[in-house]
């Protein structure tokens, strides 16, 4: 289980009204890995039945979930609220806002069902990814993004690493940076990533990608890089995670998981959105040089394309 210190600090720093009601669902999802089992059941119910929660007292919610009122109050604080009634109001507002935003679209349960048709699957996947992007846009800390852009823009070398679906995202970042003339390297396996991280230092950046923030290989990659003086950037759904603890800058996504390809559908599209924002931020900071590099790389690849048959 993740260390709770990060979540507790977050709760301590924010009173009920400093929580953006638009991101309450995002905050609940982000907090879940660090919650106790009883608190996790409460959080799952909040996400599944936000409108029903609006009409429940602490005691009624505890009875519904089969836990104690103490657990409900503790879960409320872990999410960043000092009062349950404020959490309840923001949940209702968030649910209403999401219903209005998706009123002209397919009704999504969040999971793929046994009897779904292919049309249903397409609609559900599209909705999950659309909501993941919208949630990430609302939750992304632009101050943290600015710090990451400055670090990557000033770096003489950027190493990227991820495992599984997150590896696709780390490769994407490396390719984008290379297209604008940045020295960027992605590593395909943990040992290569760790040995490379050990050669980094001041003036270098290491970017680790992990949806859960608990992938041991990615955490170790950032830990090594940080120990030798490199700036570490973590891209994760869970800021108060081991990956977050090893990151000088955390870029938080708000991906939505489904039971199929858990952590690789909405989460990946949310990570790719953050990567695009980071890349474009770096590119625009040196606009003329970046545009020259993009034109040069475009020309060299397209000039060697096989012409269509006539």
C-alpha positions as CSV (number, residue, x, y, z in Angstrom):
1,X,0.0,0.0,0.0
2,X,1.2,3.5,-0.8
3,X,2.5,5.7,1.9
4,X,-0.3,7.9,3.2
5,X,1.9,10.8,4.0
6,X,1.3,12.5,0.6
7,X,-2.5,12.1,0.9
8,X,-2.5,13.4,4.5
9,X,-0.5,16.4,3.5
10,X,-2.9,17.1,0.7
11,X,-5.8,16.9,3.0
12,X,-4.1,19.1,5.6
13,X,-3.3,21.8,3.0
14,X,-6.9,22.1,1.7
15,X,-10.1,23.0,3.5
16,X,-13.4,22.1,2.0
17,X,-13.8,25.2,-0.2
18,X,-10.3,25.0,-1.7
19,X,-11.2,21.7,-3.5
20,X,-12.3,22.3,-7.1
21,X,-15.7,20.7,-7.4
22,X,-15.0,19.8,-11.0
23,X,-12.2,17.5,-10.0
24,X,-13.8,15.7,-7.1
25,X,-14.2,12.4,-9.0
26,X,-10.6,12.7,-10.2
27,X,-9.4,13.2,-6.6
28,X,-11.3,10.1,-5.5
29,X,-9.8,7.9,-8.2
30,X,-6.4,9.2,-7.5
31,X,-6.7,8.6,-3.7
32,X,-8.0,5.0,-4.0
33,X,-4.7,3.1,-4.1
34,X,-3.6,4.7,-0.8
35,X,-6.9,4.0,1.0
36,X,-7.6,1.2,3.5
37,X,-9.9,-1.6,2.2
38,X,-12.9,-0.2,4.0
39,X,-12.2,3.3,2.7
40,X,-11.7,2.0,-0.8
41,X,-15.2,0.4,-0.7
42,X,-16.6,3.8,0.3
43,X,-14.7,5.6,-2.5
44,X,-15.9,3.0,-5.0
45,X,-19.5,3.7,-3.9
46,X,-19.0,7.4,-4.2
47,X,-17.8,7.0,-7.8
48,X,-20.6,4.5,-8.7
49,X,-23.5,6.3,-7.1
50,X,-22.7,10.0,-6.7
51,X,-26.3,11.2,-7.0
52,X,-27.4,8.7,-4.3
53,X,-24.7,9.9,-2.0
54,X,-26.2,13.4,-2.2
55,X,-29.1,12.2,-0.1
56,X,-27.2,10.1,2.4
57,X,-25.9,11.0,5.8
58,X,-22.6,9.7,7.1
59,X,-24.3,7.0,9.0
60,X,-26.5,5.9,6.1
61,X,-23.5,5.7,3.8
62,X,-21.6,3.7,6.3
63,X,-24.5,1.3,6.5
64,X,-24.8,1.0,2.7
65,X,-21.2,0.2,2.3
66,X,-21.0,-2.1,5.4
67,X,-18.4,0.0,7.3
68,X,-18.2,2.5,10.1
69,X,-18.9,6.2,10.3
70,X,-15.3,6.7,11.3
71,X,-14.2,5.1,8.0
72,X,-16.5,7.4,6.1
73,X,-15.1,10.5,7.8
74,X,-11.5,9.3,7.3
75,X,-12.1,8.6,3.6
76,X,-13.6,12.1,3.3
77,X,-10.5,13.7,4.7
78,X,-8.2,11.5,2.5
79,X,-10.0,12.9,-0.5
80,X,-9.3,16.4,0.7
81,X,-12.5,17.5,2.4
82,X,-12.9,18.5,6.1
83,X,-16.7,18.1,6.0
84,X,-18.7,15.2,4.5
85,X,-21.6,17.5,3.4
86,X,-19.2,19.5,1.1
87,X,-18.0,16.3,-0.5
88,X,-21.6,15.3,-0.9
89,X,-22.6,18.5,-2.6
90,X,-19.6,18.5,-5.0
91,X,-20.3,14.9,-5.9
92,X,-23.8,15.8,-6.9
93,X,-22.6,18.8,-8.9
94,X,-19.9,16.7,-10.7
95,X,-22.4,14.0,-11.6
96,X,-24.9,16.5,-12.9
97,X,-22.2,18.3,-14.9
98,X,-21.0,14.9,-16.4
99,X,-24.6,13.9,-17.2
100,X,-25.2,17.2,-19.1
101,X,-21.9,16.9,-21.0
102,X,-22.7,13.4,-22.2
103,X,-26.5,13.8,-22.6
104,X,-26.3,13.5,-26.4
105,X,-23.9,10.5,-26.2
106,X,-24.1,6.8,-25.4
107,X,-24.9,6.1,-21.7
108,X,-21.7,4.6,-20.3
109,X,-21.6,2.4,-17.3
110,X,-17.8,2.5,-17.1
111,X,-17.3,-1.2,-17.8
112,X,-17.7,-3.5,-20.9
113,X,-20.6,-5.8,-20.3
114,X,-20.8,-9.5,-21.5
115,X,-23.7,-8.7,-23.9
116,X,-22.3,-5.5,-25.4
117,X,-22.5,-5.3,-29.2
118,X,-19.5,-4.0,-31.1
119,X,-21.3,-0.7,-31.5
120,X,-21.8,-0.5,-27.7
121,X,-18.1,-1.3,-27.2
122,X,-17.0,1.5,-29.6
123,X,-19.3,4.0,-27.9
124,X,-18.1,3.0,-24.4
125,X,-14.4,3.1,-25.3
126,X,-14.9,6.5,-27.0
127,X,-16.7,7.9,-24.0
128,X,-14.2,6.6,-21.5
129,X,-11.3,8.2,-23.4
130,X,-13.2,11.4,-24.0
131,X,-13.9,11.7,-20.2
132,X,-10.3,10.8,-19.4
133,X,-9.1,13.7,-21.5
134,X,-11.6,16.2,-20.0
135,X,-10.8,15.1,-16.5
136,X,-7.1,15.4,-17.1
137,X,-7.5,18.9,-18.6
138,X,-9.4,20.0,-15.5
139,X,-7.0,18.3,-13.0
140,X,-3.6,19.0,-14.6
141,X,-1.5,21.5,-12.6
142,X,-0.3,24.1,-15.1
143,X,2.3,25.3,-12.6
144,X,3.8,21.8,-12.5
145,X,3.6,21.6,-16.2
146,X,5.5,24.9,-16.5
147,X,8.3,23.5,-14.3
148,X,8.5,20.3,-16.3
149,X,8.6,22.3,-19.6
150,X,11.4,24.5,-18.2
151,X,13.4,21.5,-17.0
152,X,13.1,19.6,-20.2
153,X,13.7,22.7,-22.3
154,X,17.0,23.4,-20.5
155,X,18.2,19.7,-20.3
156,X,21.1,18.5,-22.4
157,X,19.7,15.0,-22.2
158,X,16.3,13.5,-21.4
159,X,15.8,9.8,-20.5
160,X,12.3,8.3,-20.6
161,X,11.0,5.0,-19.3
162,X,7.8,3.2,-18.7
163,X,6.6,-0.4,-18.5
164,X,3.8,-2.1,-20.4
165,X,1.2,0.4,-21.8
166,X,3.2,3.3,-20.2
167,X,6.2,2.2,-22.3
168,X,4.2,3.3,-25.4
169,X,3.8,6.8,-23.8
170,X,7.5,7.1,-22.9
171,X,8.5,6.2,-26.4
172,X,6.0,8.8,-27.8
173,X,7.6,11.5,-25.7
174,X,11.1,10.5,-26.8
175,X,10.1,10.5,-30.5
176,X,8.5,13.9,-30.2
177,X,11.5,15.5,-28.4
178,X,13.9,14.0,-31.0
179,X,11.8,15.5,-33.8
180,X,12.7,19.0,-32.5
181,X,16.4,18.2,-32.1
182,X,16.4,17.4,-28.4
183,X,18.7,14.7,-27.0
184,X,16.2,12.2,-25.8
185,X,16.6,8.5,-25.1
186,X,14.0,5.9,-24.3
187,X,15.0,2.6,-22.7
188,X,13.2,-0.7,-23.5
189,X,14.0,-2.6,-20.3
190,X,14.6,-1.8,-16.6
191,X,18.3,-2.7,-16.4
192,X,19.2,-0.5,-19.4
193,X,17.1,2.3,-17.9
194,X,18.7,2.0,-14.5
195,X,22.3,1.9,-15.9
196,X,21.6,4.9,-18.0
197,X,20.0,6.8,-15.1
198,X,23.1,6.3,-13.1
199,X,25.1,8.3,-15.7
200,X,22.7,11.3,-15.6
201,X,23.4,14.3,-13.5
202,X,22.8,18.0,-13.2
203,X,21.4,19.4,-16.4
204,X,19.6,16.1,-17.2
205,X,16.0,15.0,-16.9
206,X,14.5,11.6,-16.2
207,X,10.8,11.1,-17.1
208,X,9.0,8.1,-15.6
209,X,5.5,7.0,-16.7
210,X,3.3,4.8,-14.6
211,X,-0.5,4.9,-14.3
212,X,-0.5,3.4,-10.8
213,X,2.6,5.1,-9.7
214,X,3.6,1.8,-8.1
215,X,5.5,0.1,-10.9
216,X,8.7,-0.8,-9.1
217,X,11.0,-0.6,-12.2
218,X,9.8,2.9,-13.0
219,X,10.1,4.0,-9.4
220,X,13.7,2.7,-9.2
221,X,14.5,4.5,-12.5
222,X,13.5,7.8,-11.0
223,X,15.2,7.1,-7.7
224,X,18.5,6.4,-9.3
225,X,18.3,9.5,-11.6
226,X,17.4,11.6,-8.6
227,X,20.3,10.3,-6.5
228,X,22.8,11.5,-9.1
229,X,21.3,15.0,-9.4
230,X,19.0,14.7,-12.4
231,X,15.6,16.4,-12.3
232,X,12.9,13.8,-12.2
233,X,9.4,14.1,-13.8
234,X,6.7,11.6,-13.0
235,X,3.5,11.1,-15.2
236,X,1.0,9.2,-13.1
237,X,-2.7,9.0,-12.1
238,X,-1.7,8.9,-8.4
239,X,0.5,11.8,-7.2
240,X,0.7,10.4,-3.7
241,X,2.4,7.2,-4.9
242,X,6.0,5.8,-4.8
243,X,6.6,7.3,-8.3
244,X,5.3,10.7,-7.1
245,X,7.6,10.5,-4.0
246,X,10.6,10.1,-6.4
247,X,9.5,12.9,-8.7
248,X,10.7,16.5,-8.4
249,X,7.7,17.4,-10.7
250,X,4.5,15.3,-10.9
251,X,2.2,15.6,-13.9
252,X,-1.1,14.0,-12.8
253,X,-3.4,12.3,-15.3
254,X,-7.0,11.4,-14.7
255,X,-7.5,8.2,-16.7
256,X,-10.5,6.0,-16.2
257,X,-9.9,2.3,-16.0
258,X,-12.3,-0.4,-17.3
259,X,-12.2,-4.1,-16.5
260,X,-10.8,-4.9,-19.9
261,X,-7.2,-3.6,-20.5
262,X,-7.2,-2.1,-17.1
263,X,-4.9,0.9,-17.0
264,X,-4.4,0.9,-20.7
265,X,-7.4,2.6,-22.3
266,X,-8.4,5.9,-20.8
267,X,-5.2,6.0,-18.8
268,X,-3.0,5.8,-21.9
269,X,-4.9,8.5,-23.8
270,X,-4.7,10.8,-20.7
271,X,-0.9,10.2,-20.5
272,X,-0.5,10.9,-24.2
273,X,-2.4,14.2,-23.7
274,X,0.0,15.2,-20.9
275,X,3.0,14.3,-23.1
276,X,1.6,16.4,-26.0
277,X,1.2,19.4,-23.6
278,X,4.7,18.9,-22.3
279,X,6.2,18.6,-25.8
280,X,4.3,21.6,-27.2
281,X,5.3,23.6,-24.2
282,X,9.0,22.8,-24.9
283,X,8.6,23.4,-28.6
284,X,7.0,26.8,-28.3
285,X,9.6,27.9,-25.8
286,X,12.1,27.7,-28.7
287,X,9.6,28.2,-31.5
288,X,11.9,29.1,-34.4
289,X,14.4,26.3,-33.8
290,X,11.6,23.8,-33.2
291,X,9.7,24.7,-36.4
292,X,13.0,24.4,-38.4
293,X,13.6,21.0,-36.9
294,X,10.0,19.8,-37.5
295,X,10.2,21.0,-41.2
296,X,13.6,19.2,-41.6
297,X,12.4,16.0,-40.1
298,X,9.2,16.1,-42.1
299,X,11.1,16.7,-45.4
300,X,13.6,13.9,-44.8
301,X,10.9,11.3,-44.1
302,X,8.5,12.3,-46.8
303,X,11.1,12.7,-49.5
304,X,11.9,9.0,-49.1
305,X,8.3,7.8,-49.2
306,X,7.4,5.3,-51.8
307,X,5.4,7.1,-54.5
308,X,2.0,5.8,-55.2
309,X,1.5,3.5,-58.2
310,X,0.0,5.2,-61.3
